[in-house]
């Protein structure tokens, strides 16, 4: 790594007083290493603290794993408190999967439109617009949900408007730009020859897209979808604003429900550090963290497939 | 003869399918564009009417109509400044390490994994971690500084990636020229590579700022959900009423929008939320345009591309 051509012995003999460029090199090396060590220390302490607090519910307070993960009754204030987090876990997974189901076909169409059908317009106008939209804060999406989607659902579909359906719609709008930009990048990076070969065989544009382009970029498309899902799963405020926040497993999409993030958002301020209620919220944070690991793992696996 | 006929039919069908598929894709894409433009337009349309100089500068009201967002707007900007003050040097250092010093191997792969995991952590989890470690254990309380540290964690992975990409984009020949002159590696990094990387660094940093500006979940339990009465003529950073005291609680614009929507009782809560959302969106727009403009201008100014064109 050293860019010097002195032998080790010479270097040692000249070690002091150090030459200027050697001092500079040490400063650079120490400074950048400290930054990296800080980064690693941060992640290790996040994992350590969230895990130790999250495990305390089971280890210290004696809540059984079965009750937490399979119990459907969340009532920490009662005389015989119960800590069933299943409604929140289901809520989180339902909004995430629904949001991905709504957003994926739309985003992939948009990406195809941008790259395969009108590339010049797509690149100049659509791509910057999509990038801009991915920068819009999530509370703004929550506000849109509250003032557009919820009233719309209430008037035209039924129920209170709030619930899993509204949450999924808000999240799907939020993750549209994420999936679209990953998909568009993947499509744009395909070698031209691939398409040209397909057209030369007399294939139509749709045949080329469906038989050649899409199968080739499939791992990248899935990466985009998983990234979107990870974002949706961890989103707290936008969902909390429109989902209704009742601690039950909903029987319809238009019924008030909760997610892990919404319960944490509402509960953390009202419980004392170290109480069982508080620890149960940390256990949910632990579930969120573990799901993040799962999402990252899936993305890594997809990227490996993509490289082959 | 018959085979030709079959091919002809298949060809016709393929063409029809192609048309249908094209129409579908265009419809879907247009639907998205319509939705997105509609929503953006809605926000601006609903909010712009409520934005006025007094809305931007006065303090909020809890019970009466006519409250403003002055302190929140100031808090957001000041918190962004504090965050960037901490994030940029750290992110720059770690990014330079990743692009210039890291040797391919297990350790580098591990650091890459760390950056990836950290960047996909839900912001609420980072907020909780901030509450536990920064607010309680380090005893910084609900304060601007706690918020800035939490946002640093939130923003650091992005900053590292931006730096790494910016440095990776520096032409290899420039680096080699420096080596040929016998410069130290650090000297090459700071005086040859950094100036070339600056345009994309600045673009990336401004875009990251937009993200920090709108973040709320990580701040609920770190910077807090209230602002003490501020005295804008008091610039002593140690006074509890001073706007620039880093140890006072500070509710940002994004947090305020959330609070007004979920528990606002002022009669004009909806209008306030609309106005504040519009301000937030406009700020993000400004950040975006600024990033594009500065990136392009600085690139022309700092590299030889102007003379070559």
Interface residues (C-beta under 8 A of the other chain):
Chain A: X1 X3 X20 X21 X22 X24 X25 X27 X28 X29 X31 X32 X33 X34 X35 X36 X38 X39 X40 X42 X43 X45 X46 X49 X50 X53 X105 X106 X107 X109 X110 X112 X113 X114 X117 X126 X128 X129 X131 X132 X133 X135 X136 X137 X138 X139 X140 X142 X143 X144 X146 X147 X148 X173 X176 X180 X202 X203 X204 X205 X206 X207 X209 X210 X227 X230 X231 X233 X234 X235 X236 X237 X240 X241 X261 X264 X265 X268 X269 X273 X282 X285 X288 X289 X292 X293 X295 X296 X299 X300
Chain B: X11 X14 X15 X17 X18 X20 X21 X22 X24 X25 X26 X28 X29 X31 X32 X33 X35 X36 X39 X40 X42 X43 X46 X89 X90 X91 X92 X93 X94 X96 X97 X98 X100 X101 X103 X111 X113 X114 X115 X116 X117 X118 X120 X121 X122 X123 X124 X125 X126 X128 X129 X131 X132 X133 X136 X153 X156 X160 X179 X182 X183 X184 X185 X186 X187 X189 X190 X207 X210 X211 X213 X214 X215 X216 X217 X220 X221 X225 X254 X255 X257 X258 X261 X262 X270 X273 X274 X277 X280 X281 X284 X285 X287 X288 X292
